[in-house]
């Protein structure tokens, strides 16, 4: 098939492009930067420099590509991380999940795309739904004030994509990414791994929040499966080992050769950094990927972060 990957130069985008090309698909991959075009060519994709917040830029690129499938992986979650920068990245990502989604959906409809697969996020599943939730779960209806815009953007993306009537609209709620190209890897510039080594990524409060993690290559393979045979609706994609932060974060620290993470009271972090971080560390539920296994014939190579952290970070 001919596939249009929006955000092809991002953390998961490159893995998706590589796997699609290996399976014989023709890929057009978008990037915001002309400097990244050669890297996309090296992966086997035809690059397209696109401003996802400009509807004409998106429409022109889509019309030239004439794809059968669109894969929406647009975020602005890359580069150095500090409090000011995090707010900027979050705001930019929210725009890509709202305006960017709208532009992609409109352009896809205009060229007759028959399947639209988009990136959502499982970190904000409803807190009262249980320790582990499936696709029947909803996004948290009452998030902390500093997370409201982000959760609303995810809700807009999911509603827009799964509400498509003229094609198969699929939203994938991924667990937390780790592995090559992400912030949790063995690369010297991996942001979160660096913070963990410097003991700047603490366990907040009880650390009882349940996180589902997924190796980036496994997330990409599930996306490729959704491209090839997914049904309209939502899929959860993570490994088989949801675990509290207080369990997986110390394990990751050991895998990176770092000292154990510090523990900081939730009230202190909430006062300095806002309630969203505290909420994710203490109240988040995990997800189950049984639907993806059943319908997509998919299974993660790294069924647990325990193996992934020791074998899959390079």
C-alpha positions in Angstrom: 0.0 0.0 0.0 1.0 3.6 -0.3 1.2 5.1 3.2 1.5 8.7 4.4 3.3 8.8 7.8 2.9 12.2 9.5 5.7 12.7 12.0 8.0 10.1 10.3 11.1 11.6 11.8 9.9 11.3 15.4 10.8 8.7 18.0 8.3 6.1 16.8 8.0 7.4 13.3 11.4 6.1 12.1 10.7 2.7 13.5 7.3 2.6 11.7 8.8 3.7 8.4 11.5 1.1 8.6 9.1 -1.7 9.3 6.6 -0.6 6.6 9.3 -0.4 4.0 10.6 -3.8 5.0 7.1 -5.2 4.4 7.0 -3.8 0.9 4.9 -0.7 1.4 5.5 2.6 -0.3 6.0 5.3 2.3 5.8 9.1 2.2 7.1 10.5 5.5 6.7 14.0 6.7 9.1 16.1 8.7 9.0 19.7 9.9 12.7 20.1 9.0 14.3 19.9 5.6 17.5 18.9 7.3 15.9 15.5 8.2 14.8 14.7 4.7 18.0 12.7 3.9 17.5 10.6 7.0 14.0 9.7 5.9 15.4 8.8 2.4 17.9 6.5 4.1 15.1 4.7 5.8 13.4 4.1 2.4 10.7 6.8 2.6 10.0 9.7 0.2 10.3 12.8 2.4 7.8 15.6 2.5 8.6 18.8 4.4 5.2 19.8 5.9 3.9 22.3 8.5 1.2 20.2 10.1 -0.5 23.4 11.5 -0.8 24.8 8.0 -3.9 23.2 6.4 -2.7 24.1 2.9 0.7 22.5 3.5 -0.9 19.3 4.7 -3.4 19.3 1.9 -0.8 19.8 -0.8 1.5 17.0 0.6 -1.4 14.6 0.9 -2.7 15.4 -2.7 0.8 14.7 -4.1 1.2 11.5 -2.1 -2.3 10.1 -2.9 -2.0 7.5 0.0 -4.4 4.7 0.8 -3.5 4.9 4.6 -2.5 7.8 6.9 -0.5 7.2 10.0 -0.6 10.2 12.4 2.4 10.3 14.8 2.7 14.0 15.2 4.1 15.3 18.6 6.5 17.9 19.7 8.0 15.8 22.5 11.7 15.9 21.7 14.7 17.8 22.6 16.1 19.1 25.9 13.7 18.9 28.9 13.2 21.5 31.6 10.1 22.9 33.2 9.8 25.8 30.7 10.6 23.6 27.8 8.2 20.9 28.9 5.3 23.4 29.0 6.2 24.6 25.5 6.4 21.0 24.2 3.1 20.1 25.8 1.4 23.1 24.3 2.8 22.4 20.8 1.8 18.7 21.1 -1.8 19.7 22.1 -2.0 21.8 18.9 -0.8 18.9 16.8 -3.4 16.6 18.4 -6.2 19.1 17.8 -5.5 21.4 14.8 -3.0 19.0 13.3 -5.4 16.1 13.5 -8.2 18.2 11.9 -5.9 19.1 9.0 -4.8 15.5 8.4 -8.4 14.2 8.6 -9.7 16.8 6.1 -6.8 16.2 3.7 -7.2 12.4 4.0 -10.9 12.6 3.2 -10.2 14.8 0.2 -7.9 12.1 -1.4 -10.0 9.1 -0.5 -7.9 7.5 2.2 -9.4 4.3 3.4 -7.6 3.9 6.8 -6.4 6.4 9.3 -4.3 5.3 12.3 -3.4 7.8 15.0 -1.2 8.0 18.1 -3.0 8.4 21.4 -1.7 7.9 24.9 -2.6 5.5 27.8 -1.2 7.6 30.6 -4.5 9.4 31.3 -6.9 6.6 31.5 -9.7 7.1 34.1 -8.2 6.7 37.5 -11.3 5.1 39.1 -11.6 2.4 36.4 -9.2 -0.1 38.2 -5.6 -1.0 38.3 -5.6 -2.3 34.7 -8.1 -1.2 32.0 -9.1 -2.3 28.5 -10.3 -0.3 25.5 -13.8 0.1 27.1 -12.1 2.5 29.6 -12.3 6.2 29.0 -9.9 9.0 29.4 -9.9 10.6 32.8 -12.9 13.0 33.0 -11.5 15.1 35.9 -7.7 15.4 35.4 -5.7 17.9 37.5 -5.9 21.5 36.3 -2.4 21.4 34.7 -3.3 18.3 32.7 -6.8 19.4 31.4 -5.6 20.8 28.1 -3.5 17.7 27.4 -6.3 15.3 28.2 -8.8 17.4 26.2 -6.4 17.2 23.2 -6.2 13.4 23.5 -10.0 13.3 23.7 -10.3 15.5 20.6 -7.9 13.2 18.6 -9.6 10.0 19.6 -13.1 11.3 19.0 -12.1 12.8 15.6 -10.4 9.6 14.4 -12.8 7.0 15.7 -15.7 9.2 14.5 -14.6 8.9 10.8 -17.4 7.5 8.7 -15.7 7.4 5.3 -12.7 5.2 6.3 -11.4 3.0 9.1 -10.5 5.3 11.9 -8.1 3.8 14.5 -6.6 5.3 17.6 -3.8 3.5 19.4 -3.3 4.2 23.1 0.4 3.5 23.6 2.0 2.8 27.0 5.2 4.6 27.9 7.9 4.3 25.2 11.4 3.1 25.9 14.2 1.9 23.7 16.3 3.4 20.8 15.3 7.0 19.9 13.3 7.6 23.1 14.2 9.4 26.3 14.8 6.0 28.0 17.7 4.3 26.1 21.4 3.7 26.4 22.2 6.7 24.1 24.3 9.4 25.8 21.7 12.1 24.9 18.7 10.1 26.1 16.9 12.7 28.2 15.1 10.7 30.9 17.9 8.2 31.2 20.3 11.0 31.9 18.0 12.4 34.6 17.8 8.9 36.1 21.6 8.6 36.2 21.7 12.0 37.9 19.0 11.0 40.3 16.7 13.7 39.0 13.8 11.4 38.2 12.4 10.5 41.6 9.6 8.3 42.8 6.9 10.7 43.8 4.8 10.1 46.8 3.7 6.4 47.1 4.8 5.6 43.6 1.7 3.5 43.4 0.6 4.6 39.9 0.5 1.6 37.5 2.4 2.3 34.3 2.3 0.1 31.2 5.5 0.3 29.2 6.3 -0.7 25.6 9.5 -1.0 23.7 9.4 1.5 20.8 10.0 -1.3 18.2 7.0 -3.2 19.6 4.9 -0.1 19.5 5.8 0.3 15.8 5.1 -3.3 15.0 1.6 -3.0 16.5 1.1 0.1 14.4 2.1 -1.7 11.3 -0.4 -4.4 12.1 -3.1 -1.9 12.6 -2.2 -0.3 9.2 -2.5 -3.7 7.5 -5.5 -5.3 9.3 -6.9 -3.1 12.0 -10.6 -2.5 12.6 -12.2 0.9 13.4 -11.9 1.8 17.0 -9.3 2.0 19.8 -6.4 -0.4 20.5 -4.2 -0.5 23.6 -0.6 -1.3 23.0 1.9 -2.1 25.8 3.8 -5.0 27.2 2.2 -7.7 29.5 3.6 -6.4 32.7 1.9 -3.3 34.1 3.6 -2.3 37.3 3.8 0.5 39.9 6.4 3.2 39.4 7.9 2.2 42.8 8.8 -1.1 41.2 9.9 -0.4 37.6 11.8 2.8 38.2 14.3 1.4 40.6 14.8 -1.6 38.3 15.4 0.8 35.4 17.9 2.7 37.5 19.9 -0.5 38.1 19.8 -1.4 34.4 21.3 2.0 33.6 24.0 1.6 36.2 22.5 4.4 38.4 21.9 4.7 42.1 18.3 4.1 43.3 15.9 6.9 42.6 15.2 9.4 45.3 11.8 9.6 46.9 10.0 12.9 47.2 6.7 13.7 48.9 3.8 14.3 46.6 2.9 17.6 48.3 6.3 19.0 47.6 6.3 18.1 43.9 2.7 19.3 43.5 3.7 22.7 44.9 6.7 23.1 42.6 5.8 21.2 39.4 2.0 20.9 39.5 -0.4 18.1 40.2 -0.2 16.2 36.9 3.2 14.6 37.7 2.0 13.6 41.1 -1.2 12.1 39.7 0.6 10.0 37.1 3.1 8.7 39.6 0.5 7.8 42.2 -2.9 7.2 40.6 -2.4 6.1 36.9 -3.9 2.7 35.9 -2.2 0.3 33.5 -3.6 -1.1 30.3 -4.1 -4.6 28.8 -3.3 -5.3 25.1 -5.4 -8.4 24.7 -7.5 -6.9 22.0 -4.5 -6.0 19.9 -3.1 -9.5 20.3 -6.5 -11.0 19.3 -7.5 -8.8 16.4 -4.1 -7.8 15.0 -2.3 -11.1 15.6 0.4 -9.0 17.4 2.6 -9.8 20.4 5.4 -7.7 21.9 8.9 -9.0 21.5 9.6 -7.7 25.0 6.7 -9.1 27.0 8.0 -7.3 30.1 10.0 -4.2 30.8 12.2 -6.4 33.0 13.6 -8.0 29.9 13.4 -4.9 27.8 15.4 -2.7 30.2 18.2 -5.2 30.2 18.2 -6.2 26.5 16.4 -3.5 24.6 17.8 -0.1 25.5 20.7 -0.1 22.9 
